[in-house]
Amino acid sequence: MVKGKDVWGTWLQRDMEERQIGNRTVYTFSKMKNSFYEMLCDTATKYPDKIGIVDNWNREYTYQKFLVMVNQLAAYMKHILKVEKGNHIGLLLNNGIEFATAIYAVCKLGAVAVPLPTKYREPEIQSLVKKADLKFIFVSEDYKVWTSFYTECGIKVILTENEKTEYGFTYLAMQKEKEESGEGELEDEVILMFTSGTTSTSKGVILKNYNINHAVMIYQRILELGEDDRTIIPVPIYHITGLVALLGLFVYIGGTVYLHKRYDAYRILSAIQEHEITFLHGSPTVFGLLLELKNKFSKNESIRVLACGSSYMPVETMMKLHQWMPQMTFHRIYGMTETSSPATIFPSDAATSIYAKAQGKPIPGMELKIVDDSGKEVPCKEIGNVQLKGTNICESYYHIEKSPIDKEGWLDTGDMGYLNEDSYLYIVDRKKDMINRGGEKIWCNDVENEITSLKGVKESALVGIPSEKYGEVAAAVVVLEKESKLTEEDIKQKLHDRIAKYMIPEKILFLEKIPKTPGLKTDKRAIRALFFPE
């Protein structure tokens, strides 16, 4: 087992100690605000006239203005809507000032925000709404036609209006800003977020104020971000990355956040140059799409830090980014909704490290162990199940019978990996995606790395498909560079000298793009279906 507090320097852990929060003893910061709302109040006091948020239409909001908007909406919710502490409030809102204002207003009232994926279809949203026990739901005008279902369920609907021309809640009969303090306490529930996947299998993760507060404070310390930093939210704001690792983090540090309603690689790269963006945090897909335009944007000198999570990024792609922006430091992040975003962070520049394939070290406040199927810890460098325990891990799920968290607080991540002698975590695969070829285990990340490193290959993904002889075998989908003329046999031959024969894909399909989930993760279910068309 590795404890995060043992692998980071004392300089990083100043002001940290063991604390009792609710029913948990956790290692965290001795001085911590009670909620995101209190963090906003602190930032607005320090930097009242600083531009904190710039919306999709380039409207600017200072921190003092944003705080006033949050207080007004919170007062409307409390005194007009009669929102009470602990109520579940749905947020079906775009990446915009409306989402930002609503989430901080919910935090102020001690209610529970339920961010809903705007990329989902109407039936999928309905399924989540049924699970979430909502009292109220804020809905963007873009989804107005869906709201009759929510009303029939007894949920009060608050729509936005005229988002393109003004703040979408302007029309509400707002009361004057109330001089009322925040009601949320560290041990209070604040976010109910559904994990990615199908709505039938997604789990409702309950996060408390201390979980998310610890996450943003650790991010700030390790990534060394401050009030002069500027970022764009290039991922859905309803994801844990967008909500905690970008919006929450930048409001905490007093930085500037540019909100883009939709992901547009060209617009992001243009904004980087125009606004001198210093920090980006995204998925491999986000960065892969940016790389496609590198010839049009040869200089990105303002970028000093990149962070990448969501899923594994091939080393080859990371190296291409570093060649494009040699001045930046690249940090791999491993985490999930249950960890409020970060579980491990690469402490230095991963692209130039001898441990480039590693996901980093467990953050202070996090404990990590690798166990076999019986729950026994395995030796260093031996692959097993990755389990986590710590300050920013959720305590429970919402209405779920079998929790992945045991009685001692250990979360079974579902990932397979190992630790090296320097406490770096390596993830080799999702346990469910590991391919068992006649007893030989094939780890997808290893093979995907090798395929992507071949000259002429842009992206790849590996899945297991049924085999009468071996039970299952490896199959790959590959996206080639524009001028590449590689064939299936070319790739197999080149892999012959790189990996064991049993690991070489028996079938290869060439695609224009890799299928992705709404969360921009590789959709392996859809890929498997490609090998067995109806």
N, C-alpha and C positions, 0 to 999 in steps of 0.2 A: 504494500500500500504506500502511496505517496501523498503527503499532505502539502498543499500549496504553500502554506506559510513557511515550510522548510526549504523551499527551492527558489525563493525570491529574496532579494536583499532587504536589510532593515530600512534602507532609504525608501523603499516602496511601501513598507508597512508601518510607517510612522502613524501615530494616532489610531492604531488598530489593537483590539483586545477581545477577550472572551466576554460575551454579553448574554444576558437572559432576555429573550424577546418572545413573549407568549409562552408556549410550552417548550421552546427550543433554546438550547445553549449554542450560540454561534460565534464564530470569529469574524468580526467586522469592525467598522469604524466607530470610535468612541463618541464622535460628534457626527450625528446623522440627522438630517431633517426628517420629519414624520412622513412626508409624501412628496410626490412630484410637484404638487401645488406649492408647498413651502419652499422647494428649490426655486421655483419660478419667482416667488416673492423676494427671495434673497438676491437673485440675479437682477430683478427689476430695480432693487435698491442700489445695487452696485453700478449697473449700466442702464439707467432709465431711458436715455436718448439713443441708445445703440440699436441699429437695425437687427432684430432677432430673427424675423421670418419674412421671406419674400415669396408671395404666392405664385400660382401658375401664370397669372397675367401681370406679373412683375409689380404688384402692389406691395408696398413696404410697410412693415409693422414694427415699431420700436418695442422694446420690452415693457415699457410703461403702458403703451397702448394695448399690447397683447394682454397684460394683466388686467386692465380695465375691462376688456372684452370678456375675459374669463370670469371675472367677478360679476359682471352683468348677467351673463348666461347662467351662472350658478344661482344668482338671486331669482331669476325667472324660473329656473327649475325647482327651487325650494319653495318659493312663495306663491307661484302661479300653478305650476304643475303638481306641487306637493310631493316632490321627490324626497324620499327618506333614506337615511343611512342604511346601506346594505342592499338597496334596490338594484336590480340588474337593468342596465341601460344599454340597449343595442346601438351600435354605430355602423350604419351602412353608408359610409361617407368616403369620398374620393381623397386622394393625396391633396389636401388643401387646408386652408386656414380654418375651415369649419370643423374638420376632424381635430386639429390641434386644439382649438378652443374648447370643443366638447369634452375631449379626454381630460383636460386640466380642470374643467368645471366639475366633472364627475369625481375627480380626485379630491377637490376641495370639499365636496359634500360627504365624503366617506362612502359613496356608492360604488358599484362594481361595473366597470366598463366591459362590454362584450363586443370587441371589434369583429365585424363580419366581412368576408372576402368579396370585394366588388367584382372580382373576376369570375365568381361562381354564377351559375345559371339560377333562374328563379326557384325551381324545385329544390336545389341544393341549399339555398338560403332558407327556404321554408323548413327544411329538415333541421337546420341548426337552430332556428328560432324556436322550434318546438322543444328542443333540448334545453334551451337556455333560461326558460322561465322569466322572460322579460316583462317589465312593467311599462317601460317606455322604449321607443326606438327613434333615433335621429336618422333621417333618410335623405340622401341627395335627390334633388329634383330629377336626376337622370333615371331614378328607379321608382318614380312616382306611381307607375302603372302596377307595381307589385304590392302596393300598400293595403289593398282591400283585405288581403289574407291576414295581415297583422292586426287590423282593426277587428276582424271577425274573431281573432284569438283573444280579444280584450286588451290589446296593447295600444297605448296612446302613441300616435305617430306625430313627429315634429319634422316637417319637410324644410329643405332649403329652398330659396328662391333667387333667381337672377345671379347665379354664381359668377357668370362671366363679367358682369358689370359692377358687382358690389359684393360685400360680405353676405353670405347666404342667409344669415339670421337677422339681417337688418330690419326686416319687416315685423319681427316679433315685438310685442309691447313690452320692451325692456324697462325694468325699473332702474332707478339710479343705483349706481354702484354701492353695494352694501359693505359697510365696515364690519365684516364678520370673518373670524379666523377660520382656518381649515379644520374640518372635523375628523379627518383621517388620522389614525394612529399607526405606528410601525407594524403592529400585529394584525391590522385590518386587511381583509381581502380587497383588492383594487382592480384586478383584471381577471376575466374568465376568457381564455383564448383557446380556440379549438385547433388541435394539431392538424397538419396537412394530411391529405389522403382523402379517401372517399368519405362522404358524410356518415355512412353507416359505421365506419371503423374509427373515425376521428374521435379523440378524447378531449374533454373539456379540462384544460389545465387551470388551476386556481393559483394565481400569484398574489402575494401580499406586498404591502409597501416596502418592507425591509428587503424583500427579494430583489425588486427592481432597483431600489436605491443603491444597494450594494453593487449591483451590476454596473450602473453608470459610473459610480465612483471608482471602481476598479479599472474600467475602460480608460477613464481620464488619467489615472496614475500610470498605467502600463504604456498607453499610446502617447502619453505626454502631450495632450491637447489642451488648448486654452482659448481665451476670449478672442484672440486674433484669427482663429481658424474658421474656415468656411466650408460648407458641405452641400451636396445635393442629395436628396433622398431618391435613389434610382431604383428602389424596390417598393413593393406595396407597403404603405404605412401601417396597415393592419397586421403585418407580420411582426414577430418579436424583434427582428433586426431594425425595421423601420421605426417602430414605436419606442424601443428602449435604446438600441445601439446607435440611433441617429437622432431622432427628435428629443427623447429624454436626455440623452448625453449632451447635446448641444445647448439645450435650454439650461442645463446644470452648469456648463462651463461659460455660458454667455457668448457663445459663438453665433454664427449666422447660418441659417438653414434656408435653402432654396427648394421649394416644393414644386415638383413637376407632376401634373395630373397623370400622365402616361409615360412609360419608358420610351425614350427616343434617343438612340445612341448619338446621332448627329447633334441633336439639341444639347445633350449633356456635354459633349466635347466642345461645342461652341461656348457653352456657359463656363466651362473650366477656364477657357482663355479670356472671356469677357470679364468674369468676376474673380479671377485668380483663386479658384477653388483649391484648397489645401488638402482635403481629406475626402476619400470615398470608401464606403463599405458596401460591398455587394456580393452577389453569388458568382460562381464561375461563368454562368451564362451571361450575366451583366458585363463582365470584363471581356468575355469572348466576343461579344457584339461590338464593344468599343474597339477591340483590336482590328476588326475588319476595316475600320476607317483610319487606321494609323497613318496611312500615306497622305491623307488629307489634313491631318493634324499632327505634324511632325514635332511640334514643340508644346509641351505641357509642363513648363518649368515651375509652375506654382505648386503642383502636387508634391507633397512631402511624405504622406502616409497613405497606404492602401491597406484595407483589411478585407479578408475574404472568408466567408462562412457558407452556410446552407448545405453545401455538399463538397466533395473532394475536388480540388483543382489539380490537374496534371502538372507535373514539374515543368514540362515543356511550355505550357501556356504561361506559367508564372515567370519563366525566364524571358519569354517574349515581351511581357509587360515591363520587366526590369530593363531590358535593352531599349525599350521605347521611352521609359522614364527613369533613367539611371540615378537620378537624384533622390528618388523616393525609397522609403523603407516598407517592405511588404510583410504583413503579419497574417499568418494563417489563424483562423478562429475555429474552434470546435465547440459546438453547443447546440441547443435546441430550445423549444418553447419552455420545456420543464426547467431549464437552467437560467431562465430570464435572459438568455442569449449566450454569455460566455461560460464555458466550462474550462477550456484550455486556451491559452493565447501564446503564440510564438513570441519570445521575448525580444528578438532582434530581427534583422532582415533575413527572412527565410530563403530568399532567392540566392543569397551568397553563402548560406550556411552548409556545413557538411551534413546537417540533418534536414535538408530541404524537403524531404517527403513527410516529415513529422508535422503533427498538428499543434505542437507547442507543449507547454507545461501547465499543470492545474493551477488556477489562479489562487491567490490567498483567500482562504475561506472555503476552499474546495478540497475534498479528498477523493482519490481515485485508486481503484484496484482492478486487477485483471483476474478473473476467476474461471474455473472450468465449469462444466455443466452441473457438477455437484455442489458448487459454491465455494470450492477450495481455491485459494490463491495459487497462481502458477508462477514459476520463476521468471526472471528478467528475460526478455526477448522471446518468450513463449506466447503464442496467440491464444487468446481466450475472450470471454465476455467482458465488455467494459462496463464497470459500475461506478456510480458517482454519489457523493454525499456532501452537502455543504450549505452555505448561507443563502445562496441565490437559487437553490433548488426548491421547487414547489413542495408544499407539505401534503397536498392531496389533489385528487381529481373530482370533477363534478358528476355525481350520480353514476359511479362506475363500480361494478362489483369486484373485479379482479384488478388491483392496482399493481403497476410495475415497481412500486416503492414498498420495500419490506418494513417490518416493525422497527428496525434499527435506523431507518431513514435512507437506506441504499436504493438508488434508482438503477434498474436494469435498462440500459440505453438501447439494447437491441443491436448494438454495434460490436464487431469483432476487432480486436487490436492487440497491441503489446506495448510495453514500456522498455526503453533502453536504459543503459547504465547511468545516463545523465537525466533521468526522469522525464524524457520526452515521450509523448504518446504518439503512436502510429496507428491509424485506422486502416484496416485492410478491406473491410466490406461490411455491409449490413448482414446480419446473421441470416435473414430470410433470402438474401440475394446470393449467398455463397453457393457455388456450383460443386456438386459432389459427383465426379465422373468415375464411377466404378470404385469408389473408396478414396480416390485422390481429390483433395480439396483444391479448388481454384478460386483465388481471391480476385474479384473483379478489378479493384483499383490497380493491382500489379500489372495485369494484362492491358488495361486501358492506357496506363502510363507508357507501356512499350509500343503500343499501336500509335498513340498520338505523337511519340517521339520520331516516328518515321517521316522522312522528308516527303512532303506532298500530302500529309494527313493533317486535317484541321481539327477534327473532333471524332471521338469514338465512344461507344458504350457496349458493354458485354452483358449477356444474359445467359441463363441456362435453358436449354430446350430438351424435350424428351428424346430418349434414345433407347431402342430395344436392347442393344448390346450393353450399354454402360449405365442405364437409368436416366442420365442426362449428360449433355455435352455442352461445351461453350459455343456460343454464336455471337457475332458482332455486327453492329451497324456502324458505318464509317461515313464521315463527311470529308471529301477531298478538297484541297486547295484548288482554286480556279483552273490553273494550268496543269494540274496533276493528271497523269494518265495511268496511275497505278491500277492494277487488276487484282482480283481476289487471289490468284496464284502468286502474284508479286508480293503481296502482304504476307501470305503464309510462308513464303520462302525466306523473306527477310526476318520473320519472327523465329524461324527455325534455329538461328544462331544466337537468339536472345533469351528464349524461354524454353522450358521443358515441352516436349512434344505433346503431352496430354493437355497442356494449357492453350495450345494454338486453336483458335476458333475453327470449327468444322464447316461453318457456313458464314459468309460475310455478305451483307446487303449494303449497297451504296445509296445514301440518301442525300437530299439537299439540306436537311436539317434534322437534328436529333429531336424526337418527341419530348415535350416538356409538360410537367404538371402546371396548374395555375400559379403555383409558387415558384416556377422556373427551375424545378429540380428535374433530373432525368426521369422520364416516365417509363420504368422498366416493364410494367404491365402492358403498355401500348406497344413497346418494342417486341416483346414476346409474341404478341398477336400478329405482328408483321410476318413472322416466319410460318404462320398457319392461317393464311387468308381464307375467308369463307368462300 
